[in-house]
Amino acid sequence: MNADFTDVVTVEKETISGQIFPHDDVLTDPEAKLKRRRDAERAATLGNGYQGKLDIYFQTADGVTKRVQTTVWAAHEEYITLKAGTTIPLRAILHFEFY
């Protein structure tokens, strides 16, 4: 993992739908955005092919960094879909951690 995520709140995937996400992208670097897009696609492949879990680090509208351990079922243009149809907008995602 490249970034230092020491002050992270871990949440359960069932609470994601109650989160409020920022309107602006949490990443500003075009290369970081491209890497996030590729990682989202990789996460969906891992989730569909192997039901593999990973950690997703995201930020809420209040600036808090949170982590959820889950499986990604689909990666769309502007969001990812988790199990049971829960979505997280890509603009809120800081990092995917694969293991």
Z-matrix of the N, CA and C atoms (Angstrom, degrees):
N
C 1 1.448
C 2 1.520 1 107.85
N 3 1.317 2 117.03 1 132.63
C 4 1.454 3 121.97 2 -176.24
C 5 1.518 4 113.25 3 -82.48
N 6 1.298 5 118.25 4 -38.28
C 7 1.452 6 121.62 5 -174.90
C 8 1.523 7 110.56 6 -91.49
N 9 1.329 8 114.56 7 162.14
C 10 1.453 9 120.75 8 178.00
C 11 1.522 10 108.54 9 -98.46
N 12 1.314 11 116.51 10 106.86
C 13 1.456 12 121.78 11 -179.39
C 14 1.524 13 109.02 12 -109.14
N 15 1.328 14 116.85 13 68.29
C 16 1.457 15 120.65 14 -177.00
C 17 1.525 16 112.74 15 -83.95
N 18 1.320 17 118.01 16 -32.92
C 19 1.470 18 121.49 17 -178.95
C 20 1.525 19 109.67 18 -103.00
N 21 1.308 20 115.08 19 68.35
C 22 1.461 21 120.77 20 -175.36
C 23 1.521 22 109.49 21 -112.27
N 24 1.320 23 115.52 22 136.85
C 25 1.449 24 122.18 23 175.38
C 26 1.529 25 107.32 24 -97.49
N 27 1.321 26 117.46 25 122.85
C 28 1.459 27 121.17 26 177.93
C 29 1.524 28 108.80 27 -87.79
N 30 1.337 29 114.96 28 130.83
C 31 1.466 30 120.53 29 -179.60
C 32 1.526 31 109.45 30 -123.78
N 33 1.304 32 115.76 31 158.46
C 34 1.463 33 121.93 32 175.30
C 35 1.526 34 108.64 33 -85.03
N 36 1.318 35 116.19 34 148.07
C 37 1.471 36 119.82 35 -177.77
C 38 1.528 37 112.08 36 -60.38
N 39 1.313 38 117.67 37 -26.35
C 40 1.460 39 121.08 38 179.85
C 41 1.527 40 112.63 39 -67.26
N 42 1.343 41 117.73 40 -18.15
C 43 1.466 42 120.64 41 -178.79
C 44 1.531 43 112.79 42 -94.15
N 45 1.327 44 117.52 43 -4.24
C 46 1.463 45 121.05 44 -176.00
C 47 1.532 46 111.65 45 -59.97
N 48 1.323 47 117.51 46 -41.31
C 49 1.467 48 119.71 47 -176.41
C 50 1.530 49 112.34 48 -63.11
N 51 1.312 50 118.06 49 -19.90
C 52 1.461 51 121.71 50 178.09
C 53 1.519 52 114.27 51 -90.44
N 54 1.326 53 117.19 52 -0.90
C 55 1.467 54 121.19 53 -179.05
C 56 1.530 55 110.48 54 -80.54
N 57 1.309 56 116.59 55 148.10
C 58 1.467 57 121.89 56 174.07
C 59 1.518 58 106.77 57 -107.46
N 60 1.328 59 116.20 58 123.71
C 61 1.453 60 122.06 59 -174.64
C 62 1.526 61 111.37 60 -100.65
N 63 1.339 62 116.79 61 154.20
C 64 1.469 63 119.73 62 179.69
C 65 1.532 64 111.49 63 -67.21
N 66 1.327 65 115.39 64 153.60
C 67 1.465 66 120.59 65 177.80
C 68 1.525 67 111.24 66 -80.38
N 69 1.327 68 116.68 67 -30.28
C 70 1.457 69 121.48 68 179.86
C 71 1.521 70 110.20 69 -96.42
N 72 1.320 71 115.99 70 155.26
C 73 1.459 72 121.50 71 179.62
C 74 1.527 73 110.08 72 -67.22
N 75 1.325 74 116.66 73 135.48
C 76 1.464 75 121.41 74 179.20
C 77 1.526 76 111.53 75 -75.73
N 78 1.323 77 117.23 76 -15.86
C 79 1.463 78 121.94 77 176.73
C 80 1.523 79 109.11 78 -105.66
N 81 1.312 80 116.29 79 139.84
C 82 1.463 81 119.97 80 178.34
C 83 1.520 82 112.30 81 -110.45
N 84 1.313 83 117.72 82 -25.48
C 85 1.460 84 122.35 83 -177.43
C 86 1.529 85 110.75 84 -77.46
N 87 1.339 86 117.78 85 125.41
C 88 1.471 87 120.34 86 179.85
C 89 1.532 88 113.27 87 -59.17
N 90 1.326 89 118.26 88 -35.11
C 91 1.468 90 121.25 89 178.23
C 92 1.528 91 111.04 90 -67.03
N 93 1.325 92 116.49 91 -39.69
C 94 1.471 93 120.56 92 178.24
C 95 1.528 94 110.40 93 -65.86
N 96 1.326 95 116.99 94 -36.97
C 97 1.463 96 120.67 95 177.65
C 98 1.528 97 110.71 96 -66.10
N 99 1.317 98 116.81 97 -40.76
C 100 1.458 99 121.45 98 178.16
C 101 1.529 100 110.38 99 -64.08
N 102 1.337 101 116.89 100 -43.34
C 103 1.466 102 120.92 101 178.12
C 104 1.533 103 110.17 102 -62.43
N 105 1.322 104 116.90 103 -40.66
C 106 1.470 105 120.63 104 178.59
C 107 1.532 106 110.33 105 -61.45
N 108 1.328 107 117.33 106 -41.69
C 109 1.465 108 121.58 107 178.75
C 110 1.529 109 110.60 108 -62.02
N 111 1.346 110 116.02 109 -46.01
C 112 1.469 111 120.08 110 178.73
C 113 1.529 112 110.98 111 -64.07
N 114 1.323 113 116.76 112 -41.73
C 115 1.466 114 120.34 113 178.84
C 116 1.531 115 111.39 114 -64.73
N 117 1.321 116 117.28 115 -35.12
C 118 1.471 117 120.42 116 177.66
C 119 1.526 118 110.10 117 -63.98
N 120 1.322 119 116.83 118 -42.83
C 121 1.459 120 121.20 119 177.69
C 122 1.541 121 110.55 120 -63.70
N 123 1.320 122 115.71 121 -42.87
C 124 1.469 123 120.98 122 178.50
C 125 1.532 124 110.47 123 -62.36
N 126 1.329 125 116.14 124 -42.03
C 127 1.467 126 120.86 125 179.81
C 128 1.526 127 110.87 126 -62.62
N 129 1.339 128 116.83 127 -39.93
C 130 1.469 129 120.08 128 178.39
C 131 1.525 130 110.83 129 -66.55
N 132 1.323 131 116.95 130 -40.04
C 133 1.464 132 120.63 131 177.41
C 134 1.521 133 110.51 132 -63.05
N 135 1.318 134 116.58 133 -44.65
C 136 1.459 135 122.00 134 178.11
C 137 1.529 136 110.70 135 -61.73
N 138 1.321 137 116.70 136 -43.49
C 139 1.461 138 120.99 137 -178.63
C 140 1.506 139 113.14 138 -66.35
N 141 1.333 140 116.51 139 -42.50
C 142 1.465 141 120.32 140 -178.10
C 143 1.522 142 112.63 141 -76.20
N 144 1.321 143 116.39 142 -38.85
C 145 1.454 144 119.72 143 -176.13
C 146 1.515 145 114.43 144 -81.45
N 147 1.323 146 116.11 145 -33.60
C 148 1.467 147 119.54 146 -171.49
C 149 1.529 148 113.69 147 -130.86
N 150 1.328 149 117.71 148 1.15
C 151 1.468 150 122.58 149 -173.35
C 152 1.526 151 110.88 150 52.97
N 153 1.340 152 114.91 151 32.27
C 154 1.459 153 120.67 152 -177.76
C 155 1.513 154 113.02 153 -75.52
N 156 1.311 155 115.13 154 136.54
C 157 1.468 156 121.18 155 178.29
C 158 1.520 157 109.80 156 -92.96
N 159 1.326 158 114.87 157 158.85
C 160 1.451 159 122.68 158 176.00
C 161 1.523 160 107.74 159 -152.22
N 162 1.318 161 115.68 160 169.75
C 163 1.463 162 120.83 161 175.04
C 164 1.515 163 108.39 162 -98.49
N 165 1.323 164 115.83 163 133.99
C 166 1.457 165 121.95 164 175.15
C 167 1.520 166 106.84 165 -114.84
N 168 1.320 167 115.49 166 123.15
C 169 1.457 168 121.79 167 176.61
C 170 1.523 169 107.45 168 -99.64
N 171 1.322 170 116.02 169 124.95
C 172 1.453 171 119.97 170 -178.41
C 173 1.520 172 109.75 171 -139.13
N 174 1.322 173 115.03 172 167.00
C 175 1.457 174 119.85 173 -178.71
C 176 1.520 175 108.87 174 -119.98
N 177 1.322 176 115.91 175 140.98
C 178 1.461 177 120.95 176 176.72
C 179 1.525 178 108.98 177 -95.00
N 180 1.322 179 115.83 178 171.01
C 181 1.470 180 121.37 179 -176.25
C 182 1.527 181 112.65 180 -59.29
N 183 1.327 182 117.42 181 -26.33
C 184 1.468 183 120.41 182 179.73
C 185 1.533 184 112.55 183 -85.17
N 186 1.340 185 116.96 184 5.11
C 187 1.465 186 121.54 185 175.81
C 188 1.511 187 115.04 186 87.10
N 189 1.323 188 118.01 187 4.82
C 190 1.460 189 121.70 188 -179.32
C 191 1.530 190 109.27 189 -81.90
N 192 1.331 191 116.37 190 132.58
C 193 1.460 192 121.14 191 175.85
C 194 1.523 193 108.54 192 -88.29
N 195 1.330 194 114.61 193 129.86
C 196 1.462 195 120.48 194 -178.38
C 197 1.517 196 109.59 195 -126.97
N 198 1.323 197 114.51 196 159.27
C 199 1.465 198 121.45 197 179.51
C 200 1.522 199 108.61 198 -130.25
N 201 1.327 200 114.69 199 139.59
C 202 1.453 201 120.28 200 174.34
C 203 1.520 202 107.61 201 -132.49
N 204 1.324 203 116.15 202 137.13
C 205 1.464 204 121.15 203 174.73
C 206 1.512 205 106.49 204 -99.72
N 207 1.336 206 116.04 205 120.00
C 208 1.456 207 119.58 206 -172.98
C 209 1.517 208 111.44 207 -160.56
N 210 1.314 209 115.20 208 -177.97
C 211 1.455 210 123.58 209 175.03
C 212 1.518 211 108.11 210 -112.69
N 213 1.322 212 116.91 211 133.74
C 214 1.463 213 122.01 212 177.14
C 215 1.523 214 108.14 213 -94.30
N 216 1.321 215 116.59 214 126.97
C 217 1.463 216 120.55 215 -179.52
C 218 1.519 217 112.41 216 -96.04
N 219 1.339 218 118.05 217 -29.19
C 220 1.465 219 119.67 218 -178.88
C 221 1.520 220 109.84 219 -155.21
N 222 1.324 221 114.99 220 148.37
C 223 1.464 222 122.06 221 174.76
C 224 1.524 223 107.35 222 -118.28
N 225 1.302 224 116.21 223 121.40
C 226 1.454 225 122.46 224 -178.71
C 227 1.528 226 108.82 225 -109.78
N 228 1.290 227 116.37 226 179.03
C 229 1.465 228 121.67 227 -179.09
C 230 1.531 229 112.17 228 -57.32
N 231 1.337 230 116.99 229 -43.62
C 232 1.461 231 120.08 230 -173.25
C 233 1.527 232 115.00 231 -119.11
N 234 1.330 233 118.19 232 -1.46
C 235 1.463 234 119.84 233 -178.75
C 236 1.526 235 110.10 234 -158.35
N 237 1.337 236 115.54 235 168.12
C 238 1.460 237 121.45 236 172.34
C 239 1.522 238 107.49 237 -114.60
N 240 1.320 239 114.87 238 152.40
C 241 1.458 240 120.62 239 177.81
C 242 1.516 241 108.76 240 -112.11
N 243 1.325 242 115.05 241 129.79
C 244 1.460 243 122.42 242 177.29
C 245 1.518 244 108.58 243 -99.53
N 246 1.314 245 115.46 244 177.29
C 247 1.462 246 121.25 245 176.59
C 248 1.533 247 109.66 246 -53.36
N 249 1.310 248 116.72 247 144.01
C 250 1.468 249 124.70 248 178.63
C 251 1.526 250 112.76 249 70.34
N 252 1.331 251 117.77 250 16.96
C 253 1.455 252 120.80 251 173.76
C 254 1.514 253 116.51 252 81.44
N 255 1.296 254 118.53 253 5.30
C 256 1.458 255 122.10 254 176.68
C 257 1.525 256 108.94 255 -67.95
N 258 1.328 257 117.29 256 140.90
C 259 1.465 258 120.33 257 -179.39
C 260 1.532 259 111.30 258 -123.69
N 261 1.331 260 114.12 259 153.12
C 262 1.467 261 122.58 260 172.20
C 263 1.522 262 105.85 261 -129.68
N 264 1.336 263 118.19 262 127.13
C 265 1.455 264 118.91 263 177.59
C 266 1.531 265 110.73 264 -66.93
N 267 1.315 266 116.41 265 138.72
C 268 1.473 267 119.59 266 179.07
C 269 1.521 268 111.15 267 -58.33
N 270 1.316 269 118.04 268 -34.68
C 271 1.471 270 121.29 269 -177.50
C 272 1.533 271 112.40 270 -60.02
N 273 1.356 272 117.45 271 -19.63
C 274 1.462 273 121.78 272 -178.92
C 275 1.524 274 112.76 273 -92.99
N 276 1.332 275 117.64 274 -12.00
C 277 1.464 276 120.86 275 -173.39
C 278 1.524 277 110.84 276 -86.25
N 279 1.321 278 114.84 277 127.53
C 280 1.460 279 122.45 278 178.12
C 281 1.518 280 112.40 279 -90.72
N 282 1.349 281 115.83 280 -37.38
C 283 1.466 282 118.76 281 -169.52
C 284 1.524 283 110.63 282 -167.46
N 285 1.314 284 115.99 283 144.39
C 286 1.472 285 123.16 284 169.76
C 287 1.523 286 107.08 285 -108.03
N 288 1.316 287 116.67 286 132.98
C 289 1.477 288 119.79 287 176.31
C 290 1.522 289 108.62 288 -116.24
N 291 1.331 290 115.01 289 112.91
C 292 1.453 291 121.50 290 179.60
C 293 1.526 292 109.80 291 -93.50
N 294 1.343 293 117.23 292 145.31
C 295 1.466 294 120.24 293 174.70
C 296 1.483 295 110.47 294 -133.66
